[in-house]
Amino acid sequence: TYAYALHKNNKNLEAAEYIEAALQKYNEWNINQIPPEVYEHKGMIKEKLGENDEALASYRMAMDSGADKFSKRVRERIAGAIDRVSP
């Protein structure tokens, strides 16, 4: 996502705006299968912003919606992120 590119360039406030806009568009278009990567990217952005509750919820959504599609390495990466931001 463009939000992920912004995140990688440490522009996380702007990235947060873009990721929310992307999720809103998915909802407006009634797309039920949001790619799990979108949720993972949101988790990364929210974690970087220190918004760990939202990051945790996003990482869990990524895992719930994409665990069967992810490689073992990606599942482990997201599981590690969940552990990292869990209270």
C-alpha positions as CSV (number, residue, x, y, z in Angstrom):
1,T,0.0,0.0,0.0
2,Y,1.0,3.6,-0.4
3,A,0.7,3.9,3.4
4,Y,3.3,1.2,3.8
5,A,5.7,3.2,1.5
6,L,5.1,6.2,3.7
7,H,5.7,4.1,6.8
8,K,9.0,2.8,5.4
9,N,10.0,6.5,4.9
10,N,9.1,7.2,8.6
11,K,6.1,9.3,7.6
12,N,3.8,7.5,10.0
13,L,1.2,10.2,10.6
14,E,0.6,10.5,6.9
15,A,0.7,6.8,6.5
16,A,-2.0,6.4,9.2
17,E,-4.3,8.7,7.2
18,Y,-3.8,6.7,4.0
19,I,-4.3,3.4,5.6
20,E,-7.6,4.5,7.2
21,A,-8.7,6.0,3.9
22,A,-7.9,2.7,2.2
23,L,-9.9,0.7,4.7
24,Q,-12.8,3.1,4.4
25,K,-12.7,2.6,0.6
26,Y,-12.8,-1.2,1.0
27,N,-15.9,-0.7,3.2
28,E,-17.6,1.7,0.8
29,W,-17.1,-0.7,-2.0
30,N,-18.5,-3.5,0.1
31,I,-15.3,-5.6,-0.3
32,N,-15.5,-8.2,2.3
33,Q,-12.0,-9.7,1.7
34,I,-9.6,-7.0,2.7
35,P,-6.1,-8.2,2.0
36,P,-4.5,-9.2,5.3
37,E,-1.4,-7.2,4.3
38,V,-3.4,-4.0,4.7
39,Y,-4.1,-4.9,8.4
40,E,-0.5,-5.9,8.9
41,H,0.6,-2.5,7.5
42,K,-1.9,-0.7,9.7
43,G,-0.4,-2.6,12.7
44,M,3.1,-1.6,11.8
45,I,2.1,2.1,11.4
46,K,0.1,2.1,14.7
47,E,2.9,0.4,16.5
48,K,5.4,3.0,15.3
49,L,3.0,5.7,16.5
50,G,2.8,4.1,19.9
51,E,-0.8,3.2,19.5
52,N,-0.3,-0.4,20.7
53,D,-4.0,-1.2,21.3
54,E,-4.8,-0.4,17.6
55,A,-1.7,-2.1,16.5
56,L,-2.6,-5.3,18.3
57,A,-6.1,-5.2,16.9
58,S,-4.7,-4.8,13.4
59,Y,-2.2,-7.5,13.7
60,R,-4.9,-9.9,15.0
61,M,-7.1,-9.0,12.0
62,A,-4.2,-9.7,9.7
63,M,-3.6,-13.1,11.3
64,D,-7.3,-13.9,11.4
65,S,-7.9,-13.0,7.8
66,G,-4.7,-14.3,6.3
67,A,-3.1,-17.0,8.4
68,D,-3.9,-19.7,5.8
69,K,-2.4,-17.5,3.0
70,F,0.8,-16.5,4.7
71,S,4.0,-18.3,4.7
72,K,5.4,-19.7,8.0
73,R,7.8,-16.8,8.1
74,V,5.1,-14.2,7.7
75,R,2.9,-15.9,10.4
76,E,5.9,-15.9,12.7
77,R,6.6,-12.2,12.0
78,I,3.0,-11.2,12.8
79,A,2.9,-13.5,15.9
80,G,6.1,-11.7,17.1
81,A,4.4,-8.3,16.5
82,I,1.4,-9.5,18.5
83,D,3.6,-10.5,21.4
84,R,5.5,-7.2,21.2
85,V,2.5,-5.0,21.5
86,S,0.4,-7.1,23.8
87,P,0.0,-5.7,27.3
